[in-house]
Amino acid sequence: MILKTVHVKNYKCVRDSNEFRIDDKITYLVGKNESGKTTLLQAIAKINPVDPDDGIFDVLEYPRRHLVQYQERQGQESDQAVSTTWELTQEDIADLERIAGPPARQITTVGIAKGYSNQTHYDFDIDEAAVIQHILATHGLERNELRNLKDAGSLQELHSRLTGKDGRSDREQALLVFLITNYKDYDVRQGIIAKLEERLPKIAYFSEYLRMPGQVSVTGLKSRLENDALEEGDKIFLALLDMIGKTVDDLEQLDQHEMLTAQLEGASERVTQEIFRYWSQNQSLRVQFLLQRALPGDPAPYNEGWVLRTRIQNTRQGDTTSFDERSAGMVWFFSFLVWFNQIRSTYGDNLILLLDDPGLALHGRAQADLLKYIEERLASNYQVIYTTHSPFMIDPANLSRARTVENIVVDAPESSEDGLLEGTKVGDRVLSSDRDTLLPLQVALGYGLAKSLAVAENTLLVDGPSEVLYLQWFKRKLASMGKSTLDDRWVITPCGGVEKVAAFMSLMSGGPQKIAVVGSFPAGQGLEAGETPETKLMKEGHVLTWDSYTKTPNSRIEDVIGRDAYLELAATAYGLSKEDTGSLGRAATVPVPLIDEVRSFLEALPQFPKPFYPYRPAEYLIQQGMGFTLTGLNRGLDRFEELFKDLNFILNRSRDSVGVGRSKDEGSSGGFFKRLAFWR
C-alpha cells in the first residue's frame, strides 16, 4: 500500500493542515522552527506505529483553544485527527482477490482515518452481492446445495443458513470454514479490512534527538526495563543488542566471552561498513563495541556489573575515543543506522519512515551524504517523509517533493470566533506566503543552480551575452586567418556580476569541471592590502582580467577590441558613418571603461538615436562575415589571440602543474601567466 495523501485536523497546533500529497518515494516537509512539522509527523505515525503505545490520541492533544467545546460534544461524536488515502498495489489487490474474487479489483484506493476515539476507520467501495456470488461459485456446491444459499443477501445470512442446516456436506462445511476463517463477524467489509490491516505498512518515527549513549550499564538498563521506565537512548541500545541476537538477561548471564566478543566484532564491522559507505567526513574511523566489567572507581552507574561501551577508533592516528565524545552529527547518523537495522529486521520492507529533522547537527556535506543514503538505501524500498529547514537536505532537482509548512496568522472579521490564528498549514504545491518558510527551498535551488552553472566539462564564465558574442566572432575571425584561436572545448557561459565570481571559484574548486573566468575586477574588490586583482584572483582559480591584455586599469572587453575599432563598430551598428562620428580622443584623466566613453560621446551627437544599448554593437558584429574589418582591428585581434592562448593553456594543464610556466609553443612571451611571478 502506498500513502498518497494526508490531512491532519485538530491535533496540537494543527487545526486544519489542508490535504497534501505524499510522494511515492521521498517527501520533504519544509518550514521554519515552531511551524508544526514535528506535529504532522507524529499525527501520521499514529495511523499504524511500530510501537502500539505511540498510536493513542489523547484528548489533551486537542488544540487547547477549542478543548472545552470539544469535551462538551465528545459524547456524541469524536473528531478524526488524521485522514489518509492509500493506493493499493497489484500485490495488495491480488491478496484481496483470494477472499473476495474479482470484485476486489474495484478497490484501488482506500481511505484510512483515526482520531480521538482511537478507532481506525476504513473507507472503500465493494459490491457485497458480487462477493457472495463469487464465494458460492468457487466452492463447488451442487445444484441443490446452491439453491438454498444463492439468494442470501449477506454473509451473515449465508453463515446462518449453513450453521442452521443439519448434515452439512463436505462442500458446505468447507464453505463455512472459509467464512469463519476470512470474514470477521461474517461481514464482507470486515474481511476486507482485516486483509488491509495485514498489508498496511508499519510507520516508524525517528526523532532527531533519539541518540544512543556511548556506554550503558546493563544492571541499570535491566532495572528500567522492569519498571517500564526506558529512556530514549535505551531504545537504540536495545536495537544494537537485537543486531547481535542478545537480550539484557543474556549479558548478565554471560558465560562465553569469546562468542560474545565475536558477535560484537561482527556487529561492529557491519555498522562500520554501513555508516562509512555514506559518511565522507572521515573515512579513517571504525566502530568498536566492548562489553567490560565495571571498575569501582568509575562514576555511577558504571561502577558495578557489566558495561557495554561504544568507542570509535581512528585507524590513521591509532587511538580510540568514547562514542559520547564524537560529534553530534556522527552520533545521530550512527544511532539512526542501528535503529533502522533493527526496525528493518523486525518489519521487513513493509515500512514507512518518518524522520524528524534528520542530520540537523551534520555538516552540509554530511547532510548531502545522508540525502544520498535516503535516496539510495531507503527510498528504493520504503516511502520516506522527513522534516527539515536545511537547504542541504533538499534535492533541487526534485523540488516537487517539497511541502511547505507554516503557522498561519490572518486578519479575521471581528465577528469571527476563530480570532487571528489559523494554525499549521501545508502547501501541497510548494506554496507559501512566508519568506522564511521558502528560504531553505530558495537556497537549495540557488545552490543547485550554482553547481550546475558549469554545465559543460570546460566552462568559460563571462559577465553577459555581449561578451559571448564578441568572443565567438573573434574566435572565428582568428581561425579564418590561420592564427591561434579558442579551443572548441570551452563553452562560453554568461553568469552576470562576474566581478563577484572569485568567491564562487573557491567554492567550486575540487569539482569535476574545469572552470575559467575572464572579466573586469575593480581594484580593492575583495582584495587584501598590497595585492593586485591579478595575483589575488589567479591564486584562487583560473581568473583572467581584461586589464592584462590592454595594460589599462578598469578595462572591459570593448577595450580589448580597441578604441578606434569599437567606436567604428558602435557607430556602424547604429547606422552612423565615420564622417558622422569623427574620432574619440583619449581622456586625459584616469581612464574609464571605453564603453562609457563611447556611450557619452555618441549620445552627445545630435543625429544619434538615443539611448545607447551596449548589446547592439555585439549583435551587429556576430552577423558579419569573416571579411568584415574595422579601423585598428589588427591590434585587437592580437590581444584576443593572446587571451585565447592563455585560456587554452588553462585547459591543457592539470591542476597539479600550478607554478609551472608554459613551454615556448604554449603562448607568446608576453602572455598573462608569464607576467605573474609565481608562474615562473
C-alpha positions as CSV (number, residue, x, y, z in Angstrom):
1,M,0.0,0.0,0.0
2,I,1.3,3.4,-0.9
3,L,0.4,6.5,1.1
4,K,-0.9,9.2,-1.3
5,T,-2.4,12.0,0.8
6,V,-2.6,13.2,4.4
7,H,-5.0,15.6,6.1
8,V,-4.4,16.5,9.8
9,K,-7.1,18.3,11.8
10,N,-7.5,19.3,15.4
11,Y,-4.2,17.9,16.7
12,K,-1.9,20.0,18.9
13,C,-1.1,23.2,16.8
14,V,-2.8,21.9,13.7
15,R,-6.4,22.9,13.3
16,D,-6.6,22.0,9.6
17,S,-3.4,21.3,7.7
18,N,-5.2,21.1,4.3
19,E,-5.0,17.8,2.4
20,F,-1.5,17.4,1.0
21,R,0.0,14.8,-1.4
22,I,2.8,12.3,-0.4
23,D,5.4,11.4,-2.9
24,D,5.8,7.7,-3.7
25,K,9.5,7.9,-2.6
26,I,10.5,10.9,-0.6
27,T,8.5,13.9,0.8
28,Y,10.2,16.9,2.4
29,L,8.1,18.9,4.9
30,V,9.9,22.3,4.8
31,G,9.3,25.1,7.3
32,K,10.9,27.2,10.0
33,N,11.1,26.3,13.7
34,E,7.8,26.0,15.5
35,S,5.8,25.7,12.3
36,G,4.3,22.4,13.2
37,K,6.4,20.0,11.1
38,T,7.0,17.6,14.0
39,T,3.3,17.6,14.9
40,L,2.4,16.5,11.4
41,L,4.8,13.5,11.6
42,Q,3.5,12.5,15.0
43,A,0.0,12.5,13.7
44,I,0.9,10.4,10.6
45,A,2.8,7.9,12.9
46,K,-0.4,7.2,14.9
47,I,-2.1,5.5,12.0
48,N,0.0,2.3,12.4
49,P,3.1,2.8,14.6
50,V,5.7,0.2,15.2
51,D,5.1,0.7,18.9
52,P,1.3,0.4,19.6
53,D,1.6,2.7,22.6
54,D,2.5,5.5,20.2
55,G,-0.8,5.2,18.3
56,I,-3.0,6.6,21.0
57,F,-4.7,10.0,20.6
58,D,-5.0,11.7,23.9
59,V,-7.8,14.3,24.4
60,L,-5.2,16.6,25.9
61,E,-3.6,16.7,22.4
62,Y,-6.7,18.5,21.1
63,P,-6.0,22.2,20.4
64,R,-6.3,23.9,23.8
65,R,-8.3,26.8,22.4
66,H,-11.2,24.5,21.4
67,L,-10.7,21.8,24.0
68,V,-13.6,22.8,26.3
69,Q,-16.1,22.9,23.3
70,Y,-14.9,19.5,22.1
71,Q,-15.3,17.9,25.5
72,E,-18.8,19.2,25.7
73,R,-19.8,17.3,22.5
74,Q,-17.3,14.4,22.7
75,G,-20.1,12.1,24.0
76,Q,-22.0,12.5,20.7
77,E,-19.0,12.4,18.3
78,S,-15.2,12.0,18.3
79,D,-13.2,14.1,15.9
80,Q,-10.9,12.5,13.4
81,A,-7.3,13.8,13.8
82,V,-5.6,12.3,10.7
83,S,-7.2,11.2,7.4
84,T,-5.2,9.5,4.8
85,T,-5.7,7.9,1.4
86,W,-3.7,4.9,0.2
87,E,-3.2,3.4,-3.3
88,L,-3.3,-0.4,-3.5
89,T,-0.5,-2.2,-5.4
90,Q,-1.2,-5.1,-7.6
91,E,0.0,-7.4,-4.8
92,D,-2.5,-5.8,-2.4
93,I,-5.4,-6.4,-4.8
94,A,-4.3,-9.9,-5.6
95,D,-4.3,-10.7,-1.8
96,L,-7.9,-9.3,-1.5
97,E,-8.9,-11.4,-4.5
98,R,-8.1,-14.5,-2.6
99,I,-11.1,-14.0,-0.4
100,A,-13.3,-11.6,-2.4
101,G,-12.6,-12.6,-6.0
102,P,-12.8,-10.2,-9.0
103,P,-15.0,-7.7,-7.1
104,A,-11.8,-6.8,-5.1
105,R,-10.4,-5.2,-8.2
106,Q,-12.7,-2.2,-7.8
107,I,-10.8,-1.3,-4.6
108,T,-7.9,0.8,-6.0
109,T,-7.7,3.4,-3.2
110,V,-8.6,3.2,0.5
111,G,-9.2,6.0,3.0
112,I,-7.9,5.4,6.5
113,A,-8.7,7.8,9.3
114,K,-8.1,7.8,13.1
115,G,-9.0,10.2,15.8
116,Y,-9.8,10.7,19.5
117,S,-12.0,7.5,19.6
118,N,-8.7,5.7,18.8
119,Q,-10.7,3.5,16.3
120,T,-9.3,3.2,12.8
121,H,-11.8,3.8,10.1
122,Y,-11.5,2.4,6.5
123,D,-13.3,3.8,3.6
124,F,-13.7,1.9,0.3
125,D,-16.4,0.6,-2.1
126,I,-17.1,-3.1,-2.5
127,D,-20.1,-4.9,-4.1
128,E,-21.1,-7.3,-1.3
129,A,-23.6,-9.2,-3.5
130,A,-20.9,-9.8,-6.1
131,V,-18.5,-11.1,-3.4
132,I,-21.2,-13.6,-2.1
133,Q,-21.8,-14.9,-5.6
134,H,-18.1,-15.4,-6.2
135,I,-17.7,-17.3,-2.9
136,L,-20.6,-19.6,-3.8
137,A,-19.3,-20.1,-7.3
138,T,-15.8,-21.1,-6.2
139,H,-16.7,-23.8,-3.6
140,G,-18.0,-26.4,-6.0
141,L,-21.5,-26.6,-4.5
142,E,-24.0,-29.0,-6.1
143,R,-27.2,-27.6,-7.5
144,N,-29.5,-28.4,-4.6
145,E,-26.9,-27.0,-2.2
146,L,-26.6,-23.9,-4.2
147,R,-30.3,-23.5,-4.4
148,N,-30.6,-23.0,-0.6
149,L,-27.8,-20.4,-0.5
150,K,-27.7,-18.3,-3.7
151,D,-30.3,-15.8,-2.6
152,A,-28.6,-14.9,0.7
153,G,-28.5,-11.2,1.0
154,S,-25.4,-11.0,3.2
155,L,-22.5,-13.1,4.5
156,Q,-24.3,-13.1,7.9
157,E,-27.4,-14.7,6.4
158,L,-25.2,-17.1,4.4
159,H,-23.5,-18.2,7.7
160,S,-26.8,-18.6,9.4
161,R,-28.2,-20.8,6.7
162,L,-25.1,-23.0,6.8
163,T,-25.0,-23.3,10.6
164,G,-28.8,-24.0,10.7
165,K,-28.6,-26.9,8.4
166,D,-28.2,-30.4,9.7
167,G,-25.9,-32.9,8.0
168,R,-23.8,-30.4,6.0
169,S,-21.9,-31.9,3.1
170,D,-18.1,-31.6,2.9
171,R,-18.5,-28.8,0.4
172,E,-20.8,-26.8,2.7
173,Q,-18.5,-27.4,5.6
174,A,-15.6,-26.1,3.6
175,L,-17.6,-23.0,2.8
176,L,-18.4,-22.5,6.4
177,V,-14.8,-22.8,7.5
178,F,-13.9,-20.3,4.7
179,L,-16.3,-17.8,6.1
180,I,-15.2,-18.2,9.7
181,T,-11.5,-18.0,8.7
182,N,-11.7,-15.0,6.4
183,Y,-14.6,-12.8,7.5
184,K,-14.8,-11.4,10.9
185,D,-18.4,-11.1,12.1
186,Y,-19.3,-12.6,8.7
187,D,-19.1,-9.2,7.2
188,V,-17.6,-8.5,3.7
189,R,-16.2,-5.1,4.7
190,Q,-14.7,-6.5,7.9
191,G,-13.0,-9.3,6.0
192,I,-11.5,-6.8,3.5
193,I,-10.4,-4.5,6.4
194,A,-8.7,-7.5,8.1
195,K,-6.7,-8.1,4.9
196,L,-5.9,-4.4,4.6
197,E,-4.7,-4.2,8.2
198,E,-2.3,-7.1,7.5
199,R,-0.9,-5.2,4.5
200,L,-0.9,-1.7,5.9
201,P,2.8,-0.6,6.3
202,K,4.1,-0.1,9.8
203,I,5.1,3.6,10.4
204,A,8.4,4.1,12.1
205,Y,9.1,7.6,13.6
206,F,12.7,8.6,14.4
207,S,13.4,11.8,16.2
208,E,16.5,14.0,15.7
209,Y,17.1,13.7,19.5
210,L,16.9,9.9,19.6
211,R,20.6,9.0,20.2
212,M,22.4,6.1,21.7
213,P,24.7,6.7,24.7
214,G,28.3,5.8,24.5
215,Q,28.1,3.5,27.5
216,V,25.2,1.6,29.1
217,S,25.1,-0.1,32.5
218,V,23.5,-3.5,31.9
219,T,22.2,-3.5,35.5
220,G,20.7,0.0,35.2
221,L,19.1,-0.9,31.8
222,K,17.5,-4.1,33.2
223,S,16.0,-2.1,36.1
224,R,14.5,0.5,33.7
225,L,13.1,-2.4,31.6
226,E,11.4,-4.0,34.6
227,N,9.9,-0.6,35.7
228,D,8.8,0.4,32.3
229,A,11.0,3.5,32.5
230,L,13.1,3.2,29.4
231,E,15.0,6.4,28.3
232,E,15.1,7.5,24.7
233,G,18.7,6.3,24.2
234,D,17.9,2.8,25.6
235,K,15.8,2.1,22.6
236,I,18.8,2.4,20.3
237,F,20.9,0.3,22.7
238,L,18.2,-2.4,22.6
239,A,18.3,-2.2,18.9
240,L,22.0,-2.8,19.0
241,L,21.5,-5.9,21.2
242,D,18.9,-7.1,18.7
243,M,21.6,-6.9,15.9
244,I,23.7,-9.4,17.8
245,G,20.8,-11.5,18.9
246,K,21.2,-10.8,22.6
247,T,18.9,-9.6,25.4
248,V,19.8,-7.8,28.6
249,D,19.5,-11.0,30.5
250,D,21.9,-12.7,28.2
251,L,24.5,-10.1,29.0
252,E,24.1,-10.5,32.8
253,Q,24.4,-14.3,32.4
254,L,27.5,-14.2,30.2
255,D,29.5,-17.4,30.3
256,Q,31.1,-17.5,26.9
257,H,33.2,-14.4,26.5
258,E,34.8,-15.4,23.2
259,M,31.4,-16.0,21.5
260,L,30.1,-12.6,22.6
261,T,33.3,-10.9,21.5
262,A,33.0,-12.4,18.1
263,Q,29.3,-11.3,17.9
264,L,30.2,-7.8,18.9
265,E,33.0,-7.6,16.4
266,G,30.7,-8.8,13.7
267,A,28.2,-6.1,14.6
268,S,31.0,-3.5,14.7
269,E,32.1,-4.4,11.2
270,R,28.5,-4.4,9.9
271,V,27.8,-0.9,11.3
272,T,31.2,0.4,10.2
273,Q,30.7,-0.7,6.6
274,E,27.2,0.7,6.5
275,I,27.9,4.1,8.1
276,F,31.2,4.8,6.2
277,R,29.7,3.9,2.9
278,Y,27.8,7.2,3.2
279,W,30.0,9.1,5.6
280,S,32.5,11.2,3.7
281,Q,33.7,13.4,6.6
282,N,36.3,10.9,7.9
283,Q,36.9,7.5,6.3
284,S,39.6,6.5,8.9
285,L,37.1,5.7,11.6
286,R,36.0,2.3,12.8
287,V,33.3,1.4,15.3
288,Q,34.1,-0.8,18.3
289,F,31.6,-2.5,20.8
290,L,33.2,-3.6,24.1
291,L,31.5,-5.4,27.0
292,Q,33.6,-4.8,30.1
293,R,33.4,-5.4,33.8
294,A,32.7,-2.2,35.7
295,L,35.5,-0.8,37.8
296,P,34.8,0.6,41.3
297,G,36.5,3.9,40.5
298,D,34.2,4.7,37.6
299,P,31.2,7.1,38.2
300,A,27.8,5.5,39.0
301,P,26.0,3.7,37.5
302,Y,29.1,2.4,35.5
303,N,30.9,1.1,38.6
304,E,29.1,-2.2,39.1
305,G,28.1,-5.1,36.9
306,W,28.6,-5.2,33.2
307,V,29.0,-2.1,31.0
308,L,28.7,-2.1,27.2
309,R,30.8,0.7,25.7
310,T,30.9,2.0,22.1
311,R,34.2,3.5,21.0
312,I,35.4,5.0,17.7
313,Q,38.9,4.1,16.5
314,N,40.9,6.4,14.3
315,T,42.9,4.0,12.2
316,R,45.1,6.8,10.9
317,Q,46.1,8.0,14.4
318,G,45.8,4.7,16.1
319,D,43.7,5.9,19.1
320,T,40.1,5.4,20.2
321,T,37.6,7.8,21.8
322,S,34.3,7.3,23.6
323,F,31.3,7.5,21.4
324,D,29.9,10.3,23.6
325,E,32.9,12.5,22.6
326,R,32.2,12.3,18.9
327,S,30.4,15.0,17.0
328,A,26.6,15.2,17.5
329,G,26.2,14.7,13.8
330,M,28.1,11.4,13.8
331,V,26.3,10.2,16.9
332,W,22.9,10.8,15.2
333,F,23.9,9.1,11.9
334,F,25.2,6.1,13.9
335,S,22.2,5.9,16.1
336,F,19.8,6.1,13.1
337,L,21.6,3.2,11.3
338,V,21.4,1.0,14.4
339,W,17.8,1.8,14.9
340,F,16.9,1.3,11.3
341,N,18.6,-2.0,11.0
342,Q,16.6,-3.3,14.0
343,I,13.3,-1.9,12.5
344,R,14.0,-3.5,9.1
345,S,14.9,-6.9,10.6
346,T,11.6,-6.8,12.6
347,Y,9.2,-5.5,10.0
348,G,10.9,-6.2,6.6
349,D,10.2,-3.9,3.8
350,N,6.6,-3.0,4.7
351,L,7.5,0.2,6.3
352,I,7.1,4.0,6.1
353,L,9.9,6.0,7.7
354,L,9.2,9.4,9.3
355,L,12.4,11.3,10.1
356,D,12.2,14.4,12.3
357,D,14.9,16.9,11.3
358,P,17.4,14.2,10.2
359,G,21.0,15.2,10.3
360,L,20.3,18.6,12.0
361,A,23.8,18.5,13.5
362,L,25.6,17.3,10.4
363,H,27.9,19.4,8.3
364,G,26.4,20.4,4.9
365,R,28.5,17.8,3.0
366,A,27.5,15.2,5.5
367,Q,23.8,16.2,5.0
368,A,24.4,15.6,1.3
369,D,25.7,12.1,2.3
370,L,22.6,11.5,4.3
371,L,20.4,12.7,1.5
372,K,22.2,10.2,-0.8
373,Y,21.7,7.4,1.8
374,I,18.0,8.2,1.9
375,E,17.7,8.2,-1.8
376,E,19.7,5.1,-2.5
377,R,19.2,2.9,0.6
378,L,15.8,3.9,1.9
379,A,13.6,5.3,-0.8
380,S,14.2,2.3,-3.1
381,N,12.2,0.1,-0.6
382,Y,10.3,2.5,1.6
383,Q,8.4,5.7,1.5
384,V,10.3,8.4,3.5
385,I,8.8,11.6,4.9
386,Y,11.1,13.9,6.7
387,T,11.0,17.4,8.1
388,T,13.8,19.9,7.5
389,H,14.8,23.6,7.4
390,S,18.2,22.9,5.9
391,P,18.8,23.6,2.2
392,F,21.3,20.7,2.1
393,M,18.5,18.2,2.9
394,I,16.6,19.3,-0.2
395,D,17.3,18.0,-3.7
396,P,17.0,21.0,-6.0
397,A,16.3,18.5,-8.9
398,N,13.3,17.2,-7.0
399,L,11.6,20.3,-5.6
400,S,8.2,18.7,-6.4
401,R,8.8,16.5,-3.4
402,A,8.7,19.6,-1.0
403,R,5.7,20.6,1.0
404,T,5.9,23.9,2.8
405,V,4.7,24.1,6.4
406,E,3.9,27.3,8.2
407,N,1.9,28.6,11.1
408,I,-0.6,30.9,9.5
409,V,-2.0,34.0,11.2
410,V,-4.5,36.0,9.3
411,D,-6.7,39.0,9.9
412,A,-10.2,37.8,10.7
413,P,-13.6,39.6,10.9
414,E,-14.5,41.0,14.3
415,S,-17.4,38.6,14.5
416,S,-15.2,35.5,13.9
417,E,-14.8,33.2,16.8
418,D,-11.5,31.9,15.4
419,G,-9.6,35.0,16.0
420,L,-6.4,35.5,14.1
421,L,-4.7,32.1,14.3
422,E,-5.3,29.6,11.5
423,G,-2.7,27.2,12.8
424,T,-0.3,24.9,10.8
425,K,-1.0,24.8,7.0
426,V,0.8,22.6,4.5
427,G,1.4,23.9,1.0
428,D,0.7,21.0,-1.3
429,R,2.5,22.5,-4.3
430,V,5.3,24.4,-2.7
431,L,3.0,27.3,-2.0
432,S,3.7,29.7,0.9
433,S,3.3,33.4,1.7
434,D,6.2,33.4,4.1
435,R,9.7,34.2,3.0
436,D,11.3,32.4,6.0
437,T,9.4,29.2,5.1
438,L,10.6,29.4,1.5
439,L,14.2,30.3,2.4
440,P,15.5,26.6,2.5
441,L,13.9,25.9,-0.9
442,Q,15.3,29.1,-2.4
443,V,18.8,28.4,-1.0
444,A,18.7,24.8,-2.2
445,L,17.6,25.9,-5.7
446,G,20.3,28.7,-5.8
447,Y,23.0,26.2,-4.6
448,G,21.8,23.7,-7.2
449,L,21.9,26.4,-9.9
450,A,25.4,27.4,-8.8
451,K,26.6,23.9,-9.0
452,S,25.0,23.3,-12.4
453,L,26.2,26.7,-13.8
454,A,29.2,24.8,-15.2
455,V,27.1,22.7,-17.4
456,A,30.0,21.7,-19.6
457,E,33.2,19.9,-18.7
458,N,35.1,23.1,-19.5
459,T,33.2,26.3,-18.9
460,L,34.4,29.8,-19.5
461,L,32.4,32.3,-17.4
462,V,31.9,35.9,-18.7
463,D,29.7,38.7,-17.5
464,G,26.9,38.8,-20.1
465,P,25.7,37.9,-23.5
466,S,27.7,40.7,-25.2
467,E,30.9,39.0,-24.2
468,V,29.7,35.7,-25.5
469,L,29.0,37.2,-29.0
470,Y,32.3,39.1,-29.1
471,L,34.4,36.0,-28.1
472,Q,32.6,33.8,-30.6
473,W,33.2,36.3,-33.5
474,F,36.9,36.8,-32.7
475,K,37.3,33.1,-32.3
476,R,36.0,32.5,-35.8
477,K,37.9,35.5,-37.2
478,L,41.3,34.3,-35.9
479,A,40.6,30.8,-37.1
480,S,39.9,32.1,-40.6
481,M,43.2,33.9,-40.6
482,G,45.1,30.7,-39.5
483,K,46.0,32.1,-36.2
484,S,45.7,30.7,-32.7
485,T,42.1,30.6,-31.6
486,L,39.9,29.5,-28.7
487,D,39.7,25.7,-28.2
488,D,36.3,24.3,-29.1
489,R,36.2,22.5,-25.8
490,W,35.5,25.8,-24.0
491,V,31.8,26.5,-23.5
492,I,31.3,30.3,-23.0
493,T,28.6,30.9,-20.4
494,P,27.3,34.3,-19.2
495,C,26.8,34.5,-15.5
496,G,26.2,38.2,-14.7
497,G,28.2,40.0,-12.0
498,V,31.4,38.3,-12.9
499,E,33.3,40.6,-10.5
500,K,31.8,38.5,-7.7
501,V,33.0,35.2,-9.1
502,A,36.3,34.9,-7.1
503,A,34.4,33.5,-4.1
504,F,32.4,31.3,-6.5
505,M,35.6,29.9,-7.9
506,S,36.9,28.9,-4.5
507,L,33.6,27.3,-3.7
508,M,33.7,25.3,-6.9
509,S,37.3,24.2,-6.6
510,G,37.8,20.5,-6.4
511,G,34.8,19.8,-8.6
512,P,35.0,17.6,-11.7
513,Q,34.7,20.5,-14.2
514,K,37.4,22.9,-15.3
515,I,36.2,26.5,-15.0
516,A,37.8,29.8,-16.0
517,V,36.6,33.3,-15.7
518,V,37.5,36.4,-17.7
519,G,36.2,39.8,-16.7
520,S,36.8,43.2,-15.1
521,F,37.7,43.3,-11.4
522,P,37.9,46.8,-10.0
523,A,40.8,47.3,-7.7
524,G,40.1,46.8,-4.0
525,Q,37.2,44.5,-4.6
526,G,37.7,41.6,-2.1
527,L,41.5,42.1,-2.2
528,E,43.8,42.3,0.7
529,A,46.1,45.3,1.2
530,G,49.0,45.2,-1.3
531,E,47.5,42.7,-3.7
532,T,46.5,43.3,-7.2
533,P,43.5,41.7,-8.9
534,E,45.8,39.5,-11.0
535,T,47.8,37.9,-8.1
536,K,44.9,37.5,-5.7
537,L,42.4,36.0,-8.2
538,M,44.9,33.9,-10.0
539,K,46.0,32.3,-6.8
540,E,42.4,31.3,-6.1
541,G,41.5,30.0,-9.5
542,H,41.5,30.4,-13.3
543,V,40.5,34.0,-13.3
544,L,41.8,36.4,-16.1
545,T,41.3,40.1,-16.3
546,W,40.8,42.3,-19.4
547,D,43.4,44.7,-17.9
548,S,46.1,42.1,-18.5
549,Y,45.6,42.4,-22.3
550,T,45.0,46.1,-22.6
551,K,47.5,47.1,-19.9
552,T,45.0,49.7,-18.8
553,P,43.1,49.7,-15.5
554,N,39.3,49.1,-15.4
555,S,39.2,47.6,-18.9
556,R,36.4,45.6,-20.3
557,I,36.1,43.5,-23.5
558,E,35.4,46.7,-25.6
559,D,38.9,48.0,-24.5
560,V,40.4,44.7,-25.8
561,I,38.7,45.4,-29.2
562,G,40.4,48.8,-29.3
563,R,39.3,52.5,-29.2
564,D,39.1,53.2,-32.9
565,A,37.7,49.8,-33.8
566,Y,35.0,49.8,-31.1
567,L,33.9,53.4,-31.9
568,E,33.5,52.5,-35.5
569,L,31.7,49.3,-34.7
570,A,29.2,51.1,-32.3
571,A,28.6,53.9,-34.8
572,T,28.0,51.4,-37.7
573,A,25.7,49.3,-35.6
574,Y,23.5,52.5,-35.1
575,G,23.7,53.5,-38.8
576,L,26.2,56.3,-38.4
577,S,29.2,56.9,-40.7
578,K,32.8,57.7,-39.8
579,E,32.1,61.2,-41.0
580,D,29.2,61.5,-38.6
581,T,31.3,60.5,-35.6
582,G,34.9,61.6,-36.3
583,S,37.3,60.2,-33.7
584,L,37.3,59.7,-30.0
585,G,40.2,61.4,-28.2
586,R,41.8,59.7,-25.3
587,A,40.7,61.2,-21.9
588,A,43.5,63.0,-20.1
589,T,42.2,61.9,-16.6
590,V,42.1,58.4,-15.2
591,P,40.7,56.2,-17.9
592,V,37.1,54.9,-17.5
593,P,35.9,51.8,-19.4
594,L,35.9,52.6,-23.1
595,I,32.2,51.6,-23.4
596,D,31.3,54.5,-21.0
597,E,33.3,56.9,-23.1
598,V,31.7,55.8,-26.4
599,R,28.2,56.0,-24.8
600,S,28.8,59.6,-23.7
601,F,30.4,60.5,-27.0
602,L,27.7,59.1,-29.2
603,E,24.7,60.2,-27.1
604,A,26.1,63.8,-27.3
605,L,25.8,63.7,-31.1
606,P,22.6,65.3,-32.3
607,Q,22.0,62.7,-35.0
608,F,22.4,59.7,-32.6
609,P,19.2,57.8,-31.9
610,K,19.3,57.7,-28.1
611,P,19.7,55.7,-25.9
612,F,22.9,53.6,-26.4
613,Y,22.5,49.9,-25.8
614,P,25.8,48.0,-25.3
615,Y,24.4,44.8,-26.7
616,R,23.6,46.2,-30.1
617,P,27.3,46.5,-31.4
618,A,27.9,42.9,-30.3
619,E,24.7,41.7,-32.0
620,Y,25.8,43.6,-35.2
621,L,29.3,42.1,-35.2
622,I,28.2,38.5,-34.8
623,Q,26.1,38.9,-38.0
624,Q,29.1,39.9,-40.1
625,G,31.2,37.5,-42.1
626,M,34.9,36.9,-41.7
627,G,35.7,39.5,-44.4
628,F,34.4,42.3,-42.1
629,T,37.1,44.6,-40.7
630,L,37.4,47.8,-38.6
631,T,39.9,50.5,-38.2
632,G,42.8,49.3,-35.9
633,L,41.2,45.8,-35.7
634,N,44.6,44.0,-36.0
635,R,45.7,45.2,-32.6
636,G,42.5,43.9,-31.1
637,L,43.0,40.6,-32.9
638,D,46.4,40.3,-31.3
639,R,45.0,40.8,-27.9
640,F,42.3,38.2,-28.4
641,E,44.8,35.8,-29.7
642,E,46.9,36.2,-26.6
643,L,43.8,35.7,-24.4
644,F,42.8,32.6,-26.2
645,K,46.3,31.1,-25.8
646,D,46.1,31.7,-22.1
647,L,42.7,30.1,-21.9
648,N,43.9,27.1,-23.9
649,F,46.9,26.8,-21.5
650,I,44.5,26.5,-18.6
651,L,42.5,23.9,-20.4
652,N,45.6,21.7,-21.2
653,R,47.4,21.8,-18.0
654,S,46.5,19.9,-14.9
655,R,45.8,21.4,-11.5
656,D,48.9,19.8,-10.2
657,S,51.1,21.9,-12.6
658,V,50.3,25.2,-10.8
659,G,53.5,27.2,-10.7
660,V,55.0,25.7,-13.8
661,G,55.4,28.1,-16.7
662,R,54.3,27.5,-20.3
663,S,56.6,26.0,-22.8
664,K,57.6,28.1,-25.8
665,D,55.0,26.6,-28.0
666,E,52.2,27.3,-25.5
667,G,51.9,31.0,-25.9
668,S,53.7,34.3,-26.5
669,S,56.4,35.6,-24.3
670,G,54.2,38.5,-23.3
671,G,51.4,36.2,-22.0
672,F,49.4,36.8,-18.9
673,F,50.9,33.9,-17.0
674,K,54.5,34.9,-17.7
675,R,53.8,38.3,-16.2
676,L,52.9,36.7,-12.9
677,A,56.0,36.0,-10.8
678,F,54.5,32.9,-9.2
679,W,54.2,31.2,-12.6
680,R,57.9,31.4,-13.3
